Amino acid sequence: MKKNIYIWAFMAAITPFAFANGASAQDMVLERFPLDLSSCKGATVSAHFAHGGNDYHCGTRTYSGHKGTDYPPTGAPCTVVAAAPGEVVATADGNYDAQSSADASVNVCCGNGGCSYGNYVRIKQEDGSHVVYAHMKKGSLLVAKGDKVTCGQPLGIQASSGCSTGTHLHFDITPDSNGNNRYDPYVGSCGTLDKTRWVSQGGYCSSYSDIQLPADTCQCKPSCNGKACGDDGCGGQCGTCAPNETCNAGACQCVPQCDGKACGDDGCSGQCGTCGPNETCHEGTCRCVPQCDGKECGDDGCGGQCGSCTDDPSCSGDACASEKICLNNKCVECDTTEAVCEGNTAKKCVDNFYQYTECTGKDTCVDGECVETLECLETDEPTCDGNNIKRCVGGQYELTACGNDQQCIDGTCQDKVAPETPSSPDDPTPGDDPTPGDDPTPGDEPTPGADSDSHVSVQSSADSSCSANLQTGAGNCTPLWMVLAGMLSLLGIRRRRRS
């Protein structure tokens, strides 16, 4: 019972100092293990901070009055490193570093010699707390007062200087420069803190052989300056954006919400779209607003009518039954000047009634007007253009070339006819008159009554017939000049005989 009262009283006394200088549990500096285990074979815990007669876990790995944690090496001495960043505020060096007794009569540093820490470094950390690294080797200190150190930076080497019985690192923490308010960095059932000061404390083991040391990982400091969202650099987030926002380069940016919406607020002070002049936006949809101000009838602009007209007093029976537009209480067919084409017929609104004009001949309906657009008519007869047939196709002239052995005649391609070249090997060549003395044989005289005129007549008839045959390309006729040459030869022979 007295033990529990003592622990409660001790915790009540130290808690006001635990986070001095305005530090809270949230911005408390977390330490890494203060030895570089890669520089030695390892380390263990010989004595924890004493809470009465117990350690933080209510175990017995401590001794009464011990105000720190002792880490001896398991082999050669280890390098001492900064457990967290800060500034060196005090150092001591030059003390004997192989002490083996805590008896003040033997070791003056255990008495009033003022050297109980031996060779040490004191660092003020970013949350205002002070950490002492004690009992280091003479001449091994690597920092001096005023130096800025980073987490994991080497400070010196383990030894046994000051009030020490063997090589180890004495590690203690105070909330400020007052060494009387030292506290245990571990959290446990007999400890004084509700949150550990280690980045990762490790488990508690009663055996020295299976001790679990704090992690040698430096504390990650979230980096969120100027950032409303995004990664803080330590596996966390700097902030959370709204449901319709996304994080971009540390800033929350609104994402327009316009899926399925043609208009209306996009959720980011903008619009999803714009409706037409005679439309209004309703729940993201553009709706047509009927335009009937000052109108008793007619189109309302939304596919409906502004009202119904009474029958035209000048009409009787169902004269207006087929009309669809009411204009000034008159039933009319149209009220615009728009002209359209219906097939090849121009349809134009004239005096509120449709006027139809059929486009004929070479005219074609274009934008409600008959326009001459044709070169020709389908009824035009084909003609020849050089050796090409020229005919009308779809209102435009089209040329079709005749083949190499054809010629265009009267709009058609016809085969060419080549004239034959007559030949007669028995005919005398021009100038081959009979030689003198070549008298005709008896019996070669002309028959009575058959004079030269008859020969000329016959030859002329034959020549006329041949001439006709030559023009048509038929028959096998002797050329006219050869016939004349033969007749002249005969006349010469007759004259010689008479002489």
PADO-24195 format. One record per residue (C-alpha): residue in one letter; x negated, z, y; residue number from 0. Coordinates in Angstrom, 2 decimals. Layout:
BEGIN
  r        x        z        y    k
  A        X        Z        Y  NUM
...
This chain:
BEGIN
  r        x        z        y    k
  M     0.00     0.00     0.00    0
  K    -2.81     0.87     2.41    1
  K    -4.49    -2.42     1.51    2
  N    -1.45    -4.48     2.55    3
  I    -1.10    -2.50     5.79    4
  Y    -4.73    -3.19     6.59    5
  I    -4.34    -6.92     5.95    6
  W    -1.22    -7.10     8.14    7
  A    -2.95    -5.23    10.93    8
  F    -6.02    -7.48    10.70    9
  M    -3.92   -10.66    10.85   10
  A    -1.94    -9.36    13.81   11
  A    -5.16    -8.60    15.62   12
  I    -6.86   -11.94    15.03   13
  T    -3.93   -14.33    15.42   14
  P    -3.95   -14.31    19.26   15
  F    -7.55   -15.53    19.13   16
  A    -7.15   -18.10    16.41   17
  F    -6.29   -20.96    18.76   18
  A    -7.85   -19.97    22.04   19
  N    -8.08   -22.12    25.17   20
  G    -4.60   -23.54    24.69   21
  A    -5.25   -25.09    21.27   22
  S    -2.32   -25.18    18.85   23
  A    -2.08   -25.76    15.12   24
  Q    -1.20   -29.37    15.89   25
  D    -4.38   -30.18    17.85   26
  M    -6.65   -27.80    15.92   27
  V    -9.98   -29.32    14.91   28
  L   -10.38   -29.75    11.17   29
  E   -13.84   -29.35     9.67   30
  R   -15.63   -31.13     6.86   31
  F   -17.95   -29.33     4.42   32
  P   -21.08   -28.44     6.51   33
  L   -23.71   -29.49     3.95   34
  D   -24.90   -32.99     3.04   35
  L   -24.66   -32.79    -0.74   36
  S   -26.47   -36.12    -1.11   37
  S   -29.63   -34.39     0.16   38
  C   -29.64   -31.80    -2.61   39
  K   -28.37   -31.11    -6.13   40
  G   -25.30   -29.28    -4.91   41
  A   -23.99   -26.05    -3.50   42
  T   -21.56   -23.23    -4.26   43
  V   -19.87   -20.26    -2.57   44
  S   -21.52   -16.89    -2.92   45
  A   -19.29   -14.94    -0.53   46
  H   -16.09   -15.74     1.34   47
  F   -14.85   -14.14     4.56   48
  A   -13.85   -10.55     3.79   49
  H   -10.24    -9.46     4.26   50
  G   -10.78    -5.81     3.53   51
  G   -12.22    -5.90     0.06   52
  N   -10.82    -9.32    -0.87   53
  D   -11.35   -12.98    -0.11   54
  Y    -8.63   -15.28     1.32   55
  H    -7.11   -15.80    -2.15   56
  C    -7.03   -12.01    -2.74   57
  G    -9.97   -12.42    -5.11   58
  T   -13.24   -10.49    -5.07   59
  R   -15.73   -13.22    -4.14   60
  T   -16.83   -11.41    -0.95   61
  Y   -18.20    -8.11     0.19   62
  S   -16.88    -5.67     2.74   63
  G   -17.52    -6.55     6.34   64
  H   -18.59   -10.17     5.71   65
  K   -17.43   -12.32     8.67   66
  G   -18.21   -15.82     7.46   67
  T   -18.64   -17.99     4.36   68
  D   -21.98   -18.28     2.52   69
  Y   -22.96   -21.58     0.79   70
  P   -26.20   -21.33    -1.27   71
  P   -27.68   -24.50    -2.84   72
  T   -27.69   -24.96    -6.60   73
  G   -31.21   -26.36    -6.42   74
  A   -33.41   -27.37    -3.52   75
  P   -32.11   -26.59     0.01   76
  C   -29.52   -28.93     1.48   77
  T   -29.37   -30.53     4.92   78
  V   -26.96   -28.75     7.29   79
  V   -24.58   -31.10     9.16   80
  A   -22.00   -30.68    11.92   81
  A   -18.55   -29.96    10.48   82
  A   -16.88   -31.52    13.53   83
  P   -17.91   -33.15    16.83   84
  G   -18.77   -30.95    19.79   85
  E   -21.51   -29.71    22.13   86
  V   -24.49   -27.51    21.26   87
  V   -24.18   -24.32    23.34   88
  A   -26.94   -22.17    21.76   89
  T   -29.84   -22.39    19.30   90
  A   -32.59   -20.14    17.91   91
  D   -35.72   -21.22    16.05   92
  G   -39.11   -19.76    15.08   93
  N   -37.82   -16.91    12.91   94
  Y   -39.28   -16.16     9.51   95
  D   -37.28   -18.14     6.97   96
  A   -38.00   -16.54     3.58   97
  Q   -36.28   -13.16     3.87   98
  S   -35.20   -11.46     0.66   99
  S   -33.83    -8.11     1.78  100
  A   -30.93    -6.94     3.86  101
  D   -32.49    -3.48     4.28  102
  A   -33.07    -2.84     7.96  103
  S   -36.18    -0.85     7.15  104
  V   -37.63    -3.93     5.54  105
  N   -35.95    -6.73     7.50  106
  V   -35.82    -6.04    11.22  107
  C   -33.21    -8.78    11.68  108
  C   -30.75    -6.61     9.77  109
  G   -31.18    -3.82    12.26  110
  N   -31.15    -4.04    16.04  111
  G   -33.66    -6.85    16.26  112
  G   -31.04    -9.31    17.52  113
  C   -31.98   -11.94    14.95  114
  S   -29.32   -11.44    12.30  115
  Y   -28.50   -15.21    12.33  116
  G   -32.19   -16.11    12.13  117
  N   -32.65   -19.76    13.01  118
  Y   -29.19   -21.09    13.96  119
  V   -27.11   -23.60    15.96  120
  R   -23.86   -22.75    17.77  121
  I   -21.50   -25.68    18.59  122
  K   -18.44   -25.62    20.79  123
  Q   -15.84   -27.91    19.21  124
  E   -13.17   -30.02    20.93  125
  D   -10.42   -27.41    20.48  126
  G   -12.59   -24.71    22.13  127
  S   -13.58   -22.98    18.93  128
  H   -17.23   -22.04    18.28  129
  V   -18.98   -22.59    14.95  130
  V   -22.27   -20.95    13.94  131
  Y   -24.66   -22.54    11.39  132
  A   -27.07   -19.65    10.49  133
  H   -30.20   -18.75     8.42  134
  M   -31.82   -22.21     8.70  135
  K   -35.43   -23.14     8.06  136
  K   -38.01   -22.48    10.73  137
  G   -38.84   -25.63    12.72  138
  S   -36.10   -27.74    11.04  139
  L   -33.60   -27.76    13.92  140
  L   -32.80   -31.32    15.06  141
  V   -30.63   -30.54    18.11  142
  A   -30.98   -28.55    21.32  143
  K   -28.66   -26.85    23.77  144
  G   -26.54   -29.36    25.69  145
  D   -26.64   -32.07    23.01  146
  K   -23.42   -33.82    22.03  147
  V   -23.06   -34.04    18.27  148
  T   -20.80   -36.05    16.02  149
  C   -19.15   -35.02    12.79  150
  G   -21.68   -35.18     9.94  151
  Q   -24.74   -35.30    12.23  152
  P   -27.76   -33.44    10.70  153
  L   -28.61   -30.12    12.38  154
  G   -31.37   -28.61    10.21  155
  I   -32.20   -27.38     6.67  156
  Q   -31.02   -24.37     4.65  157
  A   -33.37   -21.39     4.32  158
  S   -33.29   -17.58     4.41  159
  S   -34.05   -16.62     8.01  160
  G   -32.48   -13.62     9.78  161
  C   -30.57   -10.94     7.87  162
  S   -30.51   -12.79     4.56  163
  T   -31.35   -12.08     0.94  164
  G   -31.79   -15.71    -0.17  165
  T   -31.50   -19.36     0.84  166
  H   -27.96   -20.25     1.99  167
  L   -25.92   -21.45     4.96  168
  H   -23.85   -18.83     6.74  169
  F   -20.82   -20.62     8.36  170
  D   -18.50   -18.71    10.69  171
  I   -15.88   -19.62    13.32  172
  T   -14.71   -17.84    16.45  173
  P   -11.91   -18.96    18.80  174
  D   -14.32   -18.70    21.73  175
  S   -17.84   -17.58    22.56  176
  N   -16.96   -13.98    21.70  177
  G   -18.41   -13.46    18.25  178
  N   -16.24   -10.39    17.65  179
  N   -13.16   -12.50    16.90  180
  R   -14.45   -14.47    13.94  181
  Y   -11.88   -15.69    11.40  182
  D   -11.64   -17.30     7.97  183
  P   -11.16   -21.14     7.99  184
  Y    -9.48   -20.99     4.57  185
  V    -5.73   -20.46     4.15  186
  G    -4.44   -18.27     1.32  187
  S    -2.26   -15.33     0.42  188
  C    -4.77   -12.87     1.88  189
  G    -5.98   -15.09     4.71  190
  T    -5.04   -14.92     8.39  191
  L    -4.13   -18.57     9.09  192
  D    -0.99   -20.43     8.14  193
  K    -2.91   -23.74     8.10  194
  T    -6.40   -24.44     6.80  195
  R    -9.12   -25.58     9.18  196
  W   -10.65   -27.85     6.53  197
  V    -9.81   -31.55     6.31  198
  S    -9.28   -30.82     2.61  199
  Q    -9.76   -27.21     1.52  200
  G   -10.06   -27.67    -2.25  201
  G    -8.88   -25.31    -4.94  202
  Y    -9.86   -21.70    -5.56  203
  C   -11.90   -20.88    -8.61  204
  S   -13.02   -17.46    -9.75  205
  S   -16.04   -18.84   -11.59  206
  Y   -19.14   -19.86    -9.66  207
  S   -19.79   -22.71   -12.07  208
  D   -16.56   -24.57   -11.40  209
  I   -16.23   -23.89    -7.67  210
  Q   -14.30   -26.47    -5.63  211
  L   -15.86   -27.06    -2.22  212
  P   -14.05   -28.46     0.84  213
  A   -14.18   -32.24     1.23  214
  D   -17.13   -33.78     3.07  215
  T   -14.79   -36.17     4.94  216
  C   -14.65   -35.95     8.72  217
  Q   -11.32   -35.46    10.42  218
  C    -9.66   -38.68    11.53  219
  K    -8.52   -38.52    15.12  220
  P    -5.38   -40.58    15.70  221
  S    -5.94   -43.21    18.40  222
  C    -2.66   -43.74    20.23  223
  N    -3.67   -43.97    23.90  224
  G    -1.43   -46.57    25.52  225
  K     0.38   -47.22    22.25  226
  A     4.07   -46.56    21.66  227
  C     3.94   -47.66    18.04  228
  G     1.64   -49.02    15.36  229
  D    -1.22   -47.64    13.25  230
  D    -2.91   -44.54    14.65  231
  G    -6.13   -45.34    12.77  232
  C    -5.67   -42.42    10.39  233
  G    -2.97   -43.72     8.11  234
  G    -0.16   -42.61    10.39  235
  Q     1.94   -44.16    13.13  236
  C     1.77   -43.70    16.90  237
  G     5.54   -43.93    17.24  238
  T     8.70   -45.52    15.91  239
  C    10.52   -48.47    17.48  240
  A    14.29   -48.77    17.74  241
  P    16.17   -50.63    14.94  242
  N    16.35   -53.85    16.98  243
  E    12.70   -53.65    18.04  244
  T     9.43   -54.68    16.46  245
  C     5.95   -53.34    17.13  246
  N     3.53   -55.82    18.68  247
  A     0.05   -54.73    19.78  248
  G     1.19   -51.12    20.18  249
  A     4.30   -51.96    22.19  250
  C     7.90   -51.98    21.00  251
  Q     9.46   -55.35    21.72  252
  C    13.16   -56.03    21.53  253
  V    14.26   -58.65    18.97  254
  P    17.32   -60.67    20.12  255
  Q    20.27   -60.16    17.78  256
  C    21.98   -63.56    17.82  257
  D    22.63   -64.36    14.17  258
  G    26.12   -65.87    13.92  259
  K    26.64   -65.63    17.69  260
  A    27.05   -68.58    20.04  261
  C    27.24   -66.41    23.15  262
  G    27.23   -62.84    24.39  263
  D    24.64   -60.07    24.76  264
  D    21.56   -60.50    22.56  265
  G    20.79   -56.78    22.63  266
  C    17.70   -57.31    24.76  267
  S    19.32   -57.78    28.19  268
  G    19.66   -61.49    27.55  269
  Q    22.32   -63.87    26.29  270
  C    22.68   -65.61    22.93  271
  G    24.09   -68.73    24.53  272
  T    26.25   -70.17    27.32  273
  C    29.87   -71.27    26.97  274
  G    31.37   -74.34    28.62  275
  P    33.00   -74.28    32.11  276
  N    36.50   -73.77    30.71  277
  E    35.41   -71.37    27.95  278
  T    34.99   -67.60    27.69  279
  C    32.88   -65.58    25.25  280
  H    34.78   -63.36    22.82  281
  E    32.82   -61.38    20.21  282
  G    30.04   -63.96    20.10  283
  T    32.36   -66.97    19.98  284
  C    33.17   -69.38    22.82  285
  R    36.91   -69.77    23.25  286
  C    38.61   -72.45    25.31  287
  V    40.67   -71.18    28.26  288
  P    43.74   -73.41    28.95  289
  Q    43.55   -75.01    32.42  290
  C    47.17   -75.08    33.56  291
  D    47.04   -73.68    37.10  292
  G    49.32   -75.85    39.26  293
  K    50.40   -77.96    36.26  294
  E    53.87   -78.08    34.73  295
  C    52.90   -80.38    31.91  296
  G    50.02   -82.39    30.51  297
  D    46.80   -81.58    28.66  298
  D    45.64   -77.97    29.00  299
  G    42.00   -78.89    28.24  300
  C    42.03   -77.07    24.91  301
  G    43.94   -79.56    22.80  302
  G    47.35   -78.28    23.84  303
  Q    49.94   -78.94    26.55  304
  C    50.67   -77.03    29.73  305
  G    54.43   -77.54    29.32  306
  S    57.24   -79.98    28.44  307
  C    58.68   -82.57    30.81  308
  T    62.33   -83.49    31.11  309
  D    63.37   -87.06    30.37  310
  D    62.80   -89.64    33.07  311
  P    66.18   -90.00    34.87  312
  S    65.51   -93.73    35.12  313
  C    65.20   -94.05    31.34  314
  S    68.06   -94.02    28.92  315
  G    68.37   -93.34    25.24  316
  D    65.01   -93.07    23.50  317
  A    63.10   -95.32    25.91  318
  C    60.45   -92.61    26.31  319
  A    60.44   -91.44    22.74  320
  S    57.09   -93.09    21.98  321
  E    55.36   -92.03    25.22  322
  K    52.91   -89.12    24.99  323
  I    51.92   -88.26    28.57  324
  C    53.99   -86.63    31.27  325
  L    52.90   -87.50    34.81  326
  N    54.90   -86.47    37.85  327
  N    58.00   -86.08    35.68  328
  K    57.55   -89.65    34.48  329
  C    56.88   -90.64    30.91  330
  V    53.79   -92.82    30.96  331
  E    51.20   -94.06    28.50  332
  C    48.04   -93.11    30.29  333
  D    46.69   -91.41    33.41  334
  T    43.04   -92.56    33.50  335
  T    41.21   -95.77    34.32  336
  E    39.25   -95.69    31.09  337
  A    39.04   -99.01    29.23  338
  V    38.36   -99.25    25.50  339
  C    38.17  -101.90    22.80  340
  E    40.54  -102.09    19.86  341
  G    38.94  -104.65    17.60  342
  N    38.38  -107.74    19.82  343
  T    41.17  -106.70    22.19  344
  A    40.50  -105.01    25.53  345
  K    42.74  -102.01    26.24  346
  K    42.93  -100.85    29.87  347
  C    45.19   -98.37    31.65  348
  V    46.93  -100.16    34.53  349
  D    49.56   -98.33    36.59  350
  N    49.82   -95.65    33.87  351
  F    50.57   -98.17    31.16  352
  Y    48.24   -99.86    28.72  353
  Q    47.42  -103.51    29.29  354
  Y    46.06  -105.45    26.31  355
  T    43.88  -108.56    26.61  356
  E    42.80  -110.43    23.49  357
  C    39.29  -111.81    23.78  358
  T    39.19  -115.44    22.57  359
  G    36.72  -118.29    22.31  360
  K    33.19  -117.14    22.92  361
  D    34.35  -113.84    24.48  362
  T    33.79  -110.46    22.79  363
  C    35.27  -107.09    23.78  364
  V    32.56  -104.78    25.18  365
  D    33.48  -101.41    26.80  366
  G    37.05  -102.54    27.34  367
  E    36.12  -105.90    28.92  368
  C    36.07  -109.45    27.50  369
  V    32.50  -110.65    27.87  370
  E    31.10  -114.07    26.91  371
  T    28.48  -113.16    24.34  372
  L    28.61  -116.10    21.90  373
  E    26.43  -119.23    21.95  374
  C    28.83  -121.13    19.76  375
  L    31.93  -120.99    17.62  376
  E    32.20  -120.97    13.88  377
  T    34.28  -124.17    14.11  378
  D    31.47  -126.17    15.74  379
  E    30.16  -129.01    13.51  380
  P    26.52  -128.80    12.37  381
  T    24.05  -131.06    14.20  382
  C    20.39  -132.00    13.88  383
  D    17.64  -130.40    15.95  384
  G    14.51  -132.38    15.00  385
  N    14.29  -132.10    11.23  386
  N    16.42  -128.91    11.27  387
  I    20.12  -128.40    10.70  388
  K    21.64  -126.52    13.67  389
  R    24.83  -124.66    12.80  390
  C    26.84  -121.71    14.27  391
  V    26.59  -118.42    12.35  392
  G    28.22  -115.26    13.75  393
  G    28.48  -116.79    17.22  394
  Q    24.76  -117.60    17.38  395
  Y    22.87  -120.82    16.57  396
  E    20.88  -120.81    13.38  397
  L    18.28  -123.45    12.38  398
  T    17.64  -124.48     8.76  399
  A    14.60  -126.70     8.15  400
  C    14.87  -129.73     5.83  401
  G    12.27  -130.22     3.08  402
  N     9.17  -132.39     3.38  403
  D    10.85  -135.21     1.39  404
  Q    14.07  -134.91     3.40  405
  Q    15.29  -135.83     6.85  406
  C    18.18  -134.40     8.89  407
  I    20.97  -136.97     9.31  408
  D    24.33  -136.05    10.90  409
  G    23.80  -132.32    10.38  410
  T    22.76  -132.59     6.70  411
  C    19.46  -132.88     4.87  412
  Q    19.15  -136.24     3.01  413
  D    16.39  -137.59     0.73  414
  K    14.05  -140.13     2.29  415
  V    14.05  -143.82     0.76  416
  A    10.60  -145.46     0.62  417
  P    10.67  -149.40     0.86  418
  E     9.04  -151.30    -2.04  419
  T     6.03  -153.59    -1.33  420
  P     6.76  -157.09    -2.91  421
  S     3.97  -158.86    -4.82  422
  S     3.81  -162.46    -6.42  423
  P     0.56  -163.38    -8.16  424
  D     1.65  -167.05    -8.66  425
  D     2.22  -167.76    -4.97  426
  P    -0.54  -169.58    -3.17  427
  T    -2.43  -167.69    -0.61  428
  P    -2.11  -168.85     3.01  429
  G    -4.26  -172.01     3.71  430
  D    -4.56  -173.04     0.00  431
  D    -3.43  -176.66     0.55  432
  P    -3.73  -179.00    -2.40  433
  T    -7.10  -180.66    -2.46  434
  P    -7.23  -184.46    -1.82  435
  G    -6.72  -186.45    -4.99  436
  D    -4.57  -183.81    -6.61  437
  D    -1.60  -186.09    -6.81  438
  P     1.49  -184.73    -8.41  439
  T     2.01  -185.70   -11.96  440
  P     4.62  -188.34   -12.77  441
  G     8.04  -186.86   -12.71  442
  D     7.20  -184.61    -9.81  443
  E     9.04  -186.78    -7.40  444
  P    12.06  -185.27    -5.79  445
  T    15.26  -186.17    -7.43  446
  P    17.31  -188.81    -5.62  447
  G    19.30  -187.38    -2.84  448
  A    17.22  -184.22    -2.76  449
  D    15.26  -184.71     0.44  450
  S    13.23  -182.21     2.37  451
  D    16.19  -181.00     4.27  452
  S    17.76  -179.76     1.05  453
  H    14.57  -177.82     0.31  454
  V    14.60  -176.29     3.73  455
  S    18.22  -175.40     3.34  456
  V    17.65  -173.78    -0.02  457
  Q    14.59  -171.93     1.21  458
  S    16.35  -170.71     4.30  459
  S    19.18  -169.45     2.15  460
  A    16.74  -167.74    -0.15  461
  D    14.79  -166.35     2.76  462
  S    18.01  -165.04     4.31  463
  S    18.90  -163.38     1.03  464
  C    15.43  -161.86     0.70  465
  S    15.52  -160.70     4.27  466
  A    18.74  -158.88     3.52  467
  N    17.30  -157.42     0.30  468
  L    14.15  -156.26     2.08  469
  Q    16.19  -154.37     4.65  470
  T    18.07  -152.50     1.94  471
  G    15.00  -152.06    -0.24  472
  A    16.52  -154.08    -3.21  473
  G    15.32  -157.18    -5.17  474
  N    11.92  -158.86    -5.58  475
  C    11.63  -161.57    -2.86  476
  T     8.78  -163.80    -1.70  477
  P     7.79  -163.24     1.93  478
  L     9.07  -165.97     4.35  479
  W     5.66  -167.08     5.49  480
  M     4.66  -167.93     1.97  481
  V     7.79  -170.10     1.53  482
  L     7.04  -172.01     4.78  483
  A     3.44  -172.56     3.71  484
  G     4.60  -174.08     0.43  485
  M     7.03  -176.46     2.12  486
  L     4.37  -177.71     4.55  487
  S     2.07  -178.45     1.63  488
  L     4.75  -180.59    -0.11  489
  L     5.43  -182.60     3.08  490
  G     1.71  -183.40     3.40  491
  I     1.58  -184.73    -0.17  492
  R     4.57  -187.01     0.37  493
  R     3.07  -188.48     3.53  494
  R    -0.19  -189.35     1.77  495
  R     1.67  -191.12    -1.00  496
  R     3.62  -193.26     1.42  497
  S     0.52  -194.29     3.22  498
